[in-house]
Amino acid sequence: MIISIASGKGGTGKTTVAVNLALSLEGKVQLLDCDVEEPNVDIFLKPRIEKETPFYLPRPIVEKSKCTYCGRCSEVCQYNAIAVVKETVLIFYELCHSCGACKIACPEDAIFEESIKKGVIQEGRRENIEFVKGELEVSEAAPTPLVKEVKKRVKDDYTCIIDASPGTSCPVVEAVKDSHFCLLVTEPTPFGLNDLKLAHQVCKKLKVPSGVLINRANVGDKKVNKYCERENIPLLMEIPIDREIAEKYSEGKPFVLEKVEYRQKFQNLLEKIKEII
């Protein structure tokens, strides 16, 4: 079973929920950090890293001696990463998705590819939890292929928890798609509600069933609760604002290790998810 943890905005406690949920479960558990631009699950989980694998992607290079500047490469590029201006080919690598279309389309075989390191994948373990993290290289602007590579480590016979990026952009879509369920973590504020609506629409488009967990539930207003009721979105759990939880967070410690009553609450959360699935 694959459960993705997402949020429309940053700072709602998405990673906190992912880590504490994983630590509360028994049996075979995987925790995948797919927030590859700012991964921080390991700060709280503190796994023993056993393997590190560099992640490479091809990028196109134009061999000028063969190029006739026909513009075919620019025509087939769906991401506007190539422009042909007079006798110059401009490649904008920040936009390139390494799809290889330009190389295939070139009638003069003037485009070849070289491998560029885009990031690294770390794999490790803490007790019954297998951990996988993707980390994008600094200055790289295309996280989605790395998210896809991390998800290749998903094991069918495990309860797999995926910590997605905040927001609703391409890496979030890649992380959430093919999940059996998406847990949307939000907060009871106007910003939290606005971005929850966006995240819920993403799940609907992907046909992934979803439910809501409200963090810091005893502050703000009740508009998130009313929205969930109106849209028939399951409200699965609430975590109140708690000084002890905040202190443990600031120390990089999962709160279920101290507040053991939350272990049962997260186990109950998993049972609710199973019932919905």
N, C-alpha and C positions, 0 to 999 in steps of 0.2 A: 504494500500500500504506500502510495506517495502522497504526502501532505505538504503543500507549499505554504509558506508563511509570507504574506505580502502586506503592504500598506500603501495608501495613496501618497503619504508624505513621510519624511524622515522624522525621527525622534518620538515615534509613538510607542516604542518598546518591542518592535518586531523581533530583533535579535535576542532580546531578553526572553521573550516567550519561546522562541525556537530552542534556545539552550536549556531552559528550565523544563520544557516539555520533554526533550530528549532524555534528560537526566531522571525524569520521573517514570520512564517506561522500562519495562523488563523485556527480556528476550533480545532478539537481534534488532539493533537500531542503527540507522545511518543518519548522519547529520552533514548535509552539504551546504557549504557557504558559497552561494552563487551571487553574492553582492561583491563582484570581483573588482570593482573600482575602489571600494573601501571595506574589505573583509575584516571583521573583528570578532567572529565567533570564537576563535582560538584564545582570545584574551580572557574569555569567561570559561570556556570548556577546559583549557589547558591540556590538550592532548599530547601524547608522545608521538612526534612526527617520525615516521618510518621510511617515507619515500618522497622524493621530490623530482618532478618531471618538467623540464622546460617545454613550453608550448610555442610552436612555430606556425606561421602562415605564409603562403607565397605572396609576393607582390610583383607586379609587372614592371619590366624594364624594356625600353624601346631601343632596338639596335638601329641607330640612325642610318647606317650604310645601306640597310635594306628597305627602310621606310619610304613610301611614296606619298605620304601625307594625304591618303585618300579619305580619312575620317571615319572609316568603318568602325574602328575601335570605339570612337566617341558615340557613334550611333547606337551601338548595342549595350553600352554601359547604362544600367538602370539607376545608378547612384550618382551620375554626373561627376564621376571621378577623373574623367579624361576629356581634355579639350584639345582640338587641333586648330592652331592659328597660324596661317601661312605655312611656313616650313618649320614649325615647332610643335611638338607634342608635350602638353602640360599634363602631368599626373598629380592629382591631389590625393595623397595617400591617406589623409585623415578621413576621406569619404570612401575609400576603396574597401570592398567587402571580400576581396580575394576569391571572387567567384570564378575567375578564369575565362569569362566570356570574351574579353578583348583578345586574349591569346588565340582562342579558337576561331574568332571571326577574322583575324588579320589575314588578308589574301597573300601577303608577301612573307609570311612567317617571320615577321620582324619583331615580335614580342616574345620575350622569354621571361621566366619567373625565377626569383631568388627567395630563399627562405629567410624570414625575419622573426626574431624572437618577440612574441607578443605578451608573454606572461609565463607563469609557473603554476603547476598544480602540486599541492602537498597532500599527502595521505598519511593518516595516523590513527591512533586509537586512545580512548579512555574507557577502561573497564569494558562494558558491553557495547559501547558506542564506537562505530567506525566513522572516522572524520575525513572529509575531503574539502579542500579549499582551493579556489582559483584566485589568483592575484594578477591583475593586469599590470603590465609594465608602465612606469611613469611616462606620461606624454602620449600614450596610445589612446585612441579615441573610439575604438570599436570593440566593446566588451562582449557582444552577443556570441561570437564564435567560441570564446573561452567558456561562457556559460554552457553552451552546447557540449563542449568537451568534458566539463565537470560532470554533467548529467549522464554521460556514457558510463560512469562508475556506479550508477544506481543498480542495486541488486533486488531481484524480484521477491526473494523470500525474506526481505527485511522490511521493517517499518521505516520508511525513508522520509526524513524531514528536510525540506529545502528552504533555506533562508534566502529570499529574493532581495533584489535592490528595492529601495523606496521608489515611489512614483508609478508611472504606467507606461514607460518607454519600452523600446525593443528588448533590452535584457530582461525586463520583468516578464514580458510576454513569453520569452523563451524559457524562463525559469518555471512559470506557472503552467504552460501548456503540457498536456499529457499527465497532469496530476489527477489523482482521484478526488482530491478535495483541496480547496484553498481557504486557509484561515486568514481573514482580514483583520489586522490589528489596528485599532483606531483610538482616538481620545475624544472626550466629550466637549469639543470646542468647535467654533464655526469652521476653522481650517480643517480640523479632523473630519467633520461631516462632508465638506465639499470634496475632499480628496478620497474619502470612502466611496462616494457616489461614482467617481471616475474608476476606482479600482473594481467596484462591483460590476460596472459595465464591461470592463475588460474580461472578467470571469464569465459573464453572460455570452460575450462574443466567442470566447474559447470553449463554451459549453462545459465549463468546470464548475461543479457545485461549490457553493461558498457559504461561510458563516462568519460571524463577527465576534471578536473579543474586544471589550472596552477596557483599556488600561487607564489608570488614575480615574476610576469611574465616579468617585465621590466629589469631584470638582467640576466646574463648568456647568453645562445645562443638560437637559434630557432630550435634546433634539435628535441625537443619534439613535436613542432608544425608539423614539417615535418613527424615525425613518425606517428602521429595521422592521417595526411592526407594520407600517404601511406597505412596504415592499415585500413583506413576507420573507425576510431574511432571518435565519435562525440566529438569535443572540445566545451564544454558547457559554460565555464566561465573562465575569467582570473581576478586575483586580483593582482594589481601592488604592488611593495614594497612601503610602506607608513609609514612615521615616526609616524604619529598619531595612525595608527593601531598597530604598534609595541609597542608604549607607553601604549595603552589600554591593550594589551596582558600582558605586564610586571606588570600591576596593577591587573590582573585577571578580566578584564572587557570586555565583548563582544563588538565589535566595532560597531555593528548595532544599539546599543543604542545611540551612538553619531553621527555616520555617517549614518543618516537615509536613504540616497539614496540607500544604499546597501540592505535595506529591499526589495525594488522593484526588485533589481537584483537577489536576492535569490528566490523571488516569481516567477520571470521569469525562473529561473533555474528549479524550480519544474515543471512548465508548459512544458518546453522542455523535461524533463524526462517523463512526462505523455504521450507526443506525441510519444516518442520512444517506450514506453511500449505498 
